Amino acid sequence: IAYGQATLKSTILINGGAAAALLAFIGNVWNSSLSSATVSGLTNSILLFSAGVLAAAFGTASTYFTQYYYAEGWRKRGIAFHIVTVLLVLLAFGLFGFGAHEAYLGFFDHLDRQ
């Protein structure tokens, strides 16, 4: 259980931290001339990171239902929610990867134009 909780916390931390860092970066360069491709890449990455936080939050809620159903002796429901939790965590990590790729493309476009 402790490993699962640590994994869920880390998915929230990496996605939330990445979104906050990008917002800070965008705030600093907003007045400079950014191409539409750069803005699109950065805003898409923030959307993906935010979706990752949401997926991890749902995963955290899903762990509650998993433990509840196991404690009540409803093994099949517990297994079902266990699978849902794992899929939500994998989704959160995947969204982080796609978000990082989008951010990379946005930064690359910005640096390529200078």
Order of alpha helices (4+ residues) and beta strands (2+ residues): alpha-alpha-alpha
